[in-house]
Amino acid sequence: MHTVQMSLWVIGLLVVLALLFDFMNGFHDAANSIATVVSTGVLKPHHAVAMAAMCNVVAIFIFHLKVAATVGTGTIDVNIVDHYVIFGALVGAIAWNVITWFYGIPSSSSHALIGGLVGAAVAKAGTGALVGHGLLKTVAFILISPLLGFILGSIMMVIVGWTFFRTPPSRVDRWFRRLQLVSASLYSLGHGGNDAQKTIGIIWMLLIASGHVAVGGEAPPMWVIVSCYVAIGMGTLFGGWRIVRTMGQKITKLKPVGGFCAETGGAMTLFIASALGVPVSTTHTITGAIVGVGSAQKMSAVRWGVAGNIVWAWVLTIPASAFMSAIAWWIGKQIL
């Protein structure tokens, strides 16, 4: 593998840009982990955000770097990576995130980043630069993660329904208000563990390309790991309130029982994906789980029109961010 000559200021600029993306990822996805606890009234928004941010950072001690390895070496050919490709990927992903955040659409920061890598790599070296098996795994989970969230969320709802069939609703509500703190914390751990690693993967790729880290050998430096987890935690702390309403109220009305089941189903999905090293969308996962919980009660409890609009955002994310990153790659060639 050849080493690309990059000045330190360019590497520094791209690391800052990557951490900005990571911060925005937390900002954009804060709603995923707190929408249910906020919409059920279990926690006030600022308390929920603080808890989620802390769990995002604590995830550093729980998850292996399998997702980072998939992003860093399993999506595009590391031999074609240079500062222009990283710049294009990050700018394309950030641009799509800003657009979807502005319109309150819960799209996927993860898939925006994957789309960004694809667009910049294809702009530079054509489709031969793509790593098929890594991308196939990621694209497959666009369907699998919400489906798994849906199945696990609805199964949890059915189990809880049967278990507490004879318990007075007020008592059930009281118990699950407390249990929701546990399920929301688990979901936030899963969010930090999967999403922070995507940025670790990008910086890792940059350090490999510039010769600061050996390919296939060393793990990324500890400063990369810590700064990425802290950045996503800070992003979550500042929260994306526009998306909270869509996730928490517009898809289906949630009670604490439903919030617990959705978060637990979503958290289980994220833990499975992180163990397999698959970069999944926390947005897709929690949306699938919320829809599963709603439909386990009755199909009409789900506002399918809102859910349909969200699905369109999912479908568009990778091609739209790829297109933007190809343009950003060209701009980067002119200015960097």
WODA-V301382 format. One line per field, one symbol per residue. ss: DSSP state (a for helix, b for strand, c for the rest). phi: phi as a letter, one per 20 degrees, with the letter a starting at -180 (. if undefined). burial: # if it has 16 or more other ideal C-beta (glycine too) atoms within 10 Angstrom, else .. Layout:
ss->???
phi->???
burial->???
//
This chain:
ss->cccccccaaaaaaaaaaaaaaaaaaaaaaaaaaaaaaaacccccaaaaaaaaaaaaaaaaaccccaaaaaaaaccbcaaaccaaaaaaaaaaaaaaaaaaaaccccccaaaaaaaaaaaaaaaaacaaabcaaaaaaaaaaaaaaaaaaaaaaaaaaaaaaaacccccaaaaaaaaaaaaaaaaaaaaaaaaaaaaaaaaaaaaaaaaaccccccccccccaaaaaaaaaaaaaaaaaccaaaaaaaaaacccccaaaaaaaaaaaaaaaaaaaaacccccaaaaaaaaaaaaaaaacaaaccaaaaaaaaaaaaaaaaaaaaaaaaaaaaaaaac
phi->.eeefcffffffgfffffffffgfgfffeggfedgffffemfcfgffffffffffgffggeddfeffgffffcddcfffefbffffggffffffgffffffgemefedfffffffffffffffecmffeeegfffffffgffefffffggfffffgffffgffdgeeggffggffffffffffffffffffffefffffgfffggffffenecffmdfffgfffffffffffffffgeldfgegfffecffbfddgfffffffffffgfffffffemefdeffgfffgffffffffeagffeefffgffffgffffgffffffffffffffgfede
burial->...#.#...##.###.###.####################.##....#############..#.############.#.##################..##..######################...###..##.##..##.#######.######..#...........#...##.###.############################..#.#....#...##.###########.##.###.###.###.#####################..#####################...###..##..#..##.###.##########..#....
//
